[in-house]
């Protein structure tokens, strides 16, 4: 794929051999499947679980070409998108700077606990769509299916969210290009990028943008602006740190909330070069950077703009052209800063587009993982010559056509619909991650597997997993509570806020009844499937390659 930074991805010394072998196996399998009569059991329905697991991993035809810097940048880029630059303004209006800052800070503690457990499991078994498959392997097959489709819907829904955001950011300058045209262009570009091999990767523009905005905040708050206004934390005093929403008093104050997580790093495990070595560092690096960016970013927004700013409120309340212009741009307009607002909006546009592209990648890989496990049509397991699951990408882009809802609705309304949908789905996903780790640890304890011997051991367990599970599960049902307040009932808002709370359990029940799956007891969990032997063989034979250029080496060191 090609991204803004244009950083080449050199493969490992064994990459060509691995790719050739994977393609050969994939082609042989596809030939056999085509020759079988319709209705007969196919390759995924074998005698034993061990044989089935071995076959599935052999047919995983994605290539291990992603280096440490790419994994870190995917993790950062997939999370740092429109929410941090644009939608965060809505949180500021609703809760005020104090509520916004506390929400981000507290939430990072939950994310740290979620990441801890996921890092241990994925480093041990770095396969495609790992945590989705782990849910089925360590808990219950139906649990994994429900988790997989929940995550796929979550990622697929984020694509139209970012596409709509791209459209309204563009309308900051002009509305001469109709919404439908911009949406179509974005989707076509996503298709072209994702249907080619993972040959280029980088999301450095997002890192540069958030770092630049934090520095901008520090300079301007100390008087480095055209008005020479040393405003500091003025807006935390007037109009105040906490906004009252719907009700007066404390009930109406602590309402701003948003999320980020480790799932984007996890989704690269099946394509990571030497994953046993680089995945733990990638998880730690992304967690630290995201925590810093989100906490400092939320603080910066509250410093730059008062929560009752008329321009900001009008943009979100009325869905005016340019409604997606970030609070930073509003702040620059208040200080009469020229040119810089256009530069920031351009970078926000690049960030939104890039985030959408990351979501196409993750959604297609999650669907690919379901297909590898026989939980989705087997045609979705087919990859092109570059190792890209082509049909998964095309199906994901078909769902992204929901972006065209904006053609007949306000952009602000459509954006909020998708925010509500993905928030609930994401929280369910985090709950699944935590419970899966709890089941994994129980199995390790029951079967005498010393976790100290694993390639990476999670800290603070199992307490961290329980803390993350309780927090994310509770927030799943609290997140959309405002729709139940007097005078706030809205059917689309209710459906988008709580649809996944009904759909995910329904998928679990239907699959469990249809397949008669069993809830696995700790001693029944297979802790060493065939893919563990394969990754250990790969690790033992892996030969590191030196970076091609000094630039590659520098970027590897910075983000690796």
N, C-alpha and C positions, 0 to 999 in steps of 0.2 A: 504493500500500500504506500501511497505517497502523502506525506504530510508537510506542513509548512516549513519545518526546519530542514528537510531534505538530507537527513543523516543516513548514510548507507549502513546496511546490516550485513557484515561479513559472517558467513556461517562457520560452524566448527569444522575441524579437519575431516571429520567423518560424515559431514552433512550430505555430500553427494551419494555416498554408499547407503546411508539411512534413507534418503529420499527415494533412490532407485528401488530399494527393497520394499519400501512402503507402497510405492506405485505398483510394483509387480504384484504384491499381495492383493491390493485393492482391485486391480484389473482382473485377476484370477477369480476373486470372489464375485465380482459383478457378472462375469461370464457365466459362472455356475448358477447364479440367481436367475439370470435370464433364461437359462436352459430348463429350470425346474417348472413343473406344471403348476398352474395357478391353483391355490388352495392347499398345496402341500406345505409341510413345515420347512422352513428355510434355515439359513445358517445360524440365526440367533436363538433357535429353539433346540438346544442340544441336551444331552443326557444329564451331565453333572454341572453344578454351579462353577466348579473350577474350570472345566472345559469351556463353558460359556464365557467366563471372564477372560480366559486366554484368547479366545477368538475375538472378542470385542476389542481388546487392546491392540491386537494385530491389525485390525481393520481401521484403527485410528490413523488416518492418512495425513493428518496435519504434520508439519515439519518443525523440528526444533531449530529455529533460526533467530529467535528473539534474544538479544543480549541484555545485560542488566539495565543499561540506560533506557532501553525501549520498554521494559516492564515497568520501571519506575515512572516513566513518562506516560504510559498508558494508564497506570493507576491514578496519577495526578490529573491527567487530562480528562479521564472519564468522569471524574468527580468535580473538578473545577470547571464549571460551565456557566450557563446563564444565571443559575441560582445565586452564585456568589457576587455577580455584578449587577443583576437586574432584579430578579424576584426578591432578593434580600431587602429591596426597598419597601415591598409590601409588608414584610415582617417588621421593619422599622416603623411604619405607619401604625400598625396594629398594636405593637407592644412597647415602642420606645427604645432608646439605645441601651438602657440597663437590662431590660428583658431580653433583647436580642443578644447581647454579650453573654448573659448568663445561660441562655439556651444553647448557644454554640459551645461554651466552655463545659457545661455539664454533659452535653451529648458526646463530646470527645472522650469522656471517661468511659461511656458505654462502648464506643467504637474501639477503644483500646482493648477492652475485655473481649469483644467479638474477634478482633484481629489476632489476639494471643492464641486462641484455640484453633482458628482456621490455619494459621501459619504452621502449627505442628502437624496437622493432618495432611495438608497439601505438600509440605516438604517431604513427608514420608511416601506419599503416593501422588506425584505430580502428573495427573492425567487430564484429559480434556474435560471441561465442566466438572471439576473435582467435587465441590461441595454438594452439587446436585446428586451426583452418583454416590457420594458418601452417605447421604441421607437414606438412600435405598439399601446400601450395603450394611450400615451399622444400626439402623432403626427398623425400617419396614419398607418393602418395595413400594407400597402405596404412598408412604410418606415421601419417598424420593420423587415419585411421579408428581405429586402435588407441589412439592418444592420446586421441581424443575419447570413446570408450567407457570407457576407463580413468578419465578424469576424471569422467564422468557417474556411474559406479559409486561412485567415491570420494565425490562430493557426496551422492548418494542414500543412501549408507550412513551418512553423518554425521547424517542426519535422525533415524532411529530411535535413534542414540546419544544425541542431545540429548533426544528424547522420553522415553527410559528414564531419563535423568538428571533430567528434570523430575519424573517419578513418584517417584523415590527421595528427592529433595529435599522434595517435599510430604509424604512419609511421615516426615520429621523431626518433624513436628507430630502427625500422626495417620494411621492406616491404615484409617480408616473408609470411605474411598472406594476401591473395588477398583482394582487396577492397570489392568485393561481399560477402566474408565470414564475414568480420567485420560488414558490414551493416546488414546482415541477423541476426547475433547474437544480435545486438542492438535492432532490431525490435521485435525479439522473447522475449527478456528481458522486453521490454516495455509492450508487451502483457500480460506476466505473472504477472507483477506488477499491471497493471491497471485492470485486471479482477478479482481481489480480493478486499475485503472490505477495506475501508479507516481505517485501524487499526493502522498503524504506519506512522509517517510523520516527516520530518525534512530535512532541507537543510543547516545545519549549516556549512558544509564544504565550501560553497561559501563565507559566511561571514568571516570565518577564513582566506580564501585565499586572499581576497581583502584587509583585514586589515593587513595581513602579508606582502603583497606586498607594501602597503603604508609605513609601518614601514621600510621595506627593502630599499625603495627609500630614506627615510630620513637618514638612517645610511650610505648608500653608497655615497650619494652626499656630505656628510661631511667628507669623507675620510676613512670610515670603509669598506675597500675592499682590496683584495690582492695587488693591485697596489698602495695603499695609495694615490689615486688620489682624491683630494678634488675638484670635478668638478662642484658642485653646479648647477647653471643655465647656464652653459657654452653653451649648445646646443641651448639655446634661443638667444644667440649672434652669434654663429657660428655653423651651417650655417644661423641661424636666426629664428625669431618667426613665420613667415608666408611663406609658400611655394607658388610659382607661378605655377599654373596648367593650361595648354593649352594656356594661355595668360600671357603676362607680365603685371605688374602693379596690381592695386587693384582687377580687375575683376578675376584674377586667384588665389586669395588668400583665400577668405572666402568660402570654399567649404566643409569642414569637417562637418559631421552631423550624429547624431544617436539618437535613441529614447528609451523611457521607459515609463510605465504608470501604472494606478491603476486597470486595468481590471482584473488582476489575483486575487486581493483581492475580487473584485466584484463577480467573478465566484464561490467563496466559500460560498456566502451568504446563499444558499439553504441548505448547510450542516454544517453551523456554529452553535455551541452551544451558546444559549442565545445571538443572533445576535444584538439585540437592545442595548446591553451593550458593546459588544466587537468590533463591526464593526467600530465605529468612532475612537476608539483607534488604531485599526489596520490600517486604512487609514492614520492617522497622523504619526504613527510610521514608516510605510513603506515609506511614502513620505520623511520624514526626513532622514532616513537611505539611501534610494536610491540616494537622492540628494547629500548627503555627499560622498557616494561611487563613484558615477559617476563623480562628479566634481573633487574630489581628485584623482580619478583614471586617469582621462584625464590629470591632471596636472603631475602626476607621470610618465606617459608614455613619455611626452614631456621632462621631466628632464632626463630620463634614456637613451633615444636613439635619435640621430639626425635624422631628417626626410629624409636625403639623405643617410642613412646607406646602404652600398652595400649588406650586407647579408639580410636585411629586404626587400629591393627592389627586389632582385633576387627571394626571396621566393614567393612574391605576383605576380610579373610580369611573372614568368616562371612556377609557379605551381609545384615547385620542391618538392620531398618528405620532409615532415616536414614543408611545407609552412604555416601550421596553428600554428607552434611554436610561442608563443606570443612574443611581443616586450620585455617583461621582460626577457625572455630566451636569446634573442639576446643581451640584455644589460649585462647579466651575462657572456655570452661568451666573450664579449668585455673586461670585467674586469677579465677574467680567473678564474672565480669562479667555483669550482668543485662540483659535486653532487647536489647542489641546483637546477640547471636547470632541472634535472630529476624529482626532487620532485615537482617542480612547474608544469611541464608538466603533471605529474600524477594527480595533483589536478585540473588542467585545464580540463583534460579528465573526471574526476568525475563530474566537474561542467557542462561540455557540455552534458554529459549523463543525469544528473539530470534535467537540463533545458529542454531537449527533453522530458523527462518524464512528466514534468509539462505541456508542451504543449499538450501532449496526453490527460491529464486530462482536460484542459481548452477547447480543441477542442471538445472532446466528450460531455462535459457538455453544450456547446453552441448548439450543434446539438440536445441534449436532450431537451433543452429549446424550440427550434423550434418545435420539435415533440409534446411537451406538449401543445403548442398553436395551434396544427393542421396544422403547416406550413411545416411539413416533415412527411413521412409515419409513421403511428401510431405504427408500429412494433418497432420503435426506442424508444418508451416510456417504453419498458419492461426492468425491472431490475432483476438481479439475487438475490439470497437469502441474499447477503451482501449489497444490495441496489445499486449496480453498474449498470449503463445503458449499458448492455453488447453489444448490437448491435451497439450502438453509438461508443463504443471503437473499435470494429472490423472494422467498416467502416472508422474510422479515421486512423487506422493502414494500411488499404488498400491504402489510399492516400499517406501514408508515403513511399510506395514502389517507389515513385519518387526518393528516395535516390539512386537507382540503376543507375540513369543517370550518376553518377560518373564513372561507369565501362567503359564507352566509351568516357568520356570527362575529361578534366583537372579539378582537385579538385578546383583550384582557380576560374575557370570559373563558375563551378556549384554553388559554394558558392556565387559568386557575383550575379548570376541569382536570387537565392532565397532572397538575401538581397534586391534587387530591388523590387521584388514582395511584400515582407512583409512590406517594408517601405511605399509604397503607400497605401496598405490595412490598415496599422496601422493609418496612418494620416486620412484616411476616417473615421475610427472608432472613433478617437478623435473628429472629427467634428460632428459626430452623437451624441456623448455623450454630447457635449456642447449645440447643438441645442435642444436635448431632455430635458435638464434641463431648457432651456429658455421656452419651451412649458409648462413644469411642473409648473414653477413659474407663468406664465401667467394664468394657470388654477387655481392655488391657489388664486391669486389675484381676479380673476373674480368670484370665488365661495365663497370668504370670509373665506378661510382656513388660519388661523393665523399660519405662519411658526414658530413663537416663541413657539408654543405648540408641535412641532414635537420632536421626540426623539433626533434629531440632526439637527442643522441649519447651512447651508453653509455660509461662510464669503464672503464679497465682491461682492455679487450678486445684479443685473445681470451683472455687469461690468466685473467680472472675466470670466463669461461664454462667453460673447461677445469677450473678449480678446483672450480666448482660441480658439474660433471658427474661428476668422479671421486668427490667426497665423497658425493653423493646416490646414485650407482649402487652404490657399495660398501655403503652403509648399507641399501640395499634388501634385500640378502641377509644382512646381519649382524643386522638388527633383531629377528628372531625366533629367534636362535640358541639361546636358553635351552631350547627344546623338545628340542634334541638332547643336552642334558646328561644324565648317568645319573640315572634316576629321575624325569625331568621330561617324558617323552614323553606327549603328549596329542593325539589325532587332531583334535578340533575346533580346538584352538589352532594346530596345524600347518596345517590347511586355511585358517583365517582369516588366518594370517601370510603364507602363500606362494601362496595361490590366484591373486592377481593377477599374480604372477611367471610363471605358466603361461598364464593367460587372455589377457593383453595380447599376448604374442608369438604366441599361437594366432590371435587376431583378425588380426594383421598378416599371417601366412602365408596364412590362408584368403582374405583379401581380395586379396592380391597374386596368388595363383594364379587366383582366380575372375575378377578384372578384368584380370590381366596388366599390372599397373602397372609403371612404370619408376622406378628410383632416379635422381632428377634430378641432372645434372651442373651445376656452377655457372653455365655459360653458358646453360643451358636454363631457368633459373628466370625467371619473369615478375615483374620488380621493379616494374612499374607497371601493375597491372590496372585495370579500369574504376573500381573503388571508390576508388582514389586520386584520380582526377579529380573524383569526386563529393564527396569530403570536402574537397578544395581549393576547390571551388565553394561548398560550404556555409560554409567558414571565411571566404572572401572576402566573402560576403554576410551573415555573422552580425552581429547588432546586440546589444550587451550591454544587459541590463535592470538597472536599479537595484533593490536589495532593497526589498520592500514595507514593511518596518518596521525599526526600529532593532535589534530582536532578530535579524531575519534577517541584517542587516549584521554584527552582532557574531558570530553563529555562523559566517557565511561567512568572516570574518577568522580566527576561531579554528581552524576545521577545513579551510578552503579551501586 
